[in-house]
Amino acid sequence: MIALVLPITIVLPVSLTDKRSCRCRRTASRSSHYANLFTSQAWLSSIGQSLFIGIVSAAIAVTAGTLCAIGCGGSTRGRPDWCGR
């Protein structure tokens, strides 16, 4: 769990600095990156497209997995080897 949260604890403070890299001394906090993210049509379009692709691919994966489970759970006659015995 720490491996998932640790990068966020590093990236978030760096993204709020006014410098291009992480420095020990920060002069000011700058959230203009986030303002640009939520007001730029190009960014919003990219985020929307990514969400759409993620939702569609998840739906396809769930459907395919369910059909495979139903197929493997049926009769043992004619069952492929990869379904198990």
N, C-alpha and C positions, 0 to 999 in steps of 0.2 A: 504494500500500500504506500509505503514511503517513496518508493521509486516512481509512483504515479504523481504524487503531490509535490515532491521536491522541485522538479523543473518549473512548476507554476510559481513557487515561492521565489524563484530567481528571475523569471521572465517578467512577472508583474511589476516589481519595483524598477527594473531596467526600463520597461516601457513607459513609465511615468517620469523619467528623468528628462532634463532638457538637453542632455549630451547624446552623442551618437553611441557611446559605449559606457559601461558601468564605471563610475568613479566613486571613491570613498566620500568625497565632498560634493554634496548636491547643492546647487545654488537655488534652484526653483523646481517645482513640480509642474509637469506639462502633460495635460491630457488631450492635447490637440490631435494626437494620433487617433484616439477613440472618437473624438468629434468628427474627424475626417472619415473614419470607418462607418459611422452611422448616418452620415449625410451624403456620402459619395454614391452616385447611382451605379458606378462600375463595381464598387465593393458590395453593395446590396444585391446587385444582380448575381454576382459570383457566389455570395452566401446562399441566396435562394436556389441557385442551380445545384450547389453542393448538397443542400438539404433535400432537394427533390431526388437527386441521384441516390442519396443514402436511404431515403424512405422506400423508393422503388426497389432497390437492390435488397433491402431487408425483407420486403414483402415477397419478393421472388424466392429468397432463401428460405423463409418460413414455409411458403407453399411447397417448395420442392422437398424440404425436409419432412413435412407432414405427409406428403404423398409417398415418400420413400418409407417412412415408418409404417404407414398403413399397408403398403405393399409387402414389407418384410414381416408384418404381424399377421398376415393372412395364413392360408394353408401352407403346409410344408411341401406339398407336391409342386414340382417345377420351380422351386425357390432357387434363385441364383446363389452361388457360393459366397458372395460378399455380404449376404444378409445374415450369415451365421446359421448354425444348426439348432 
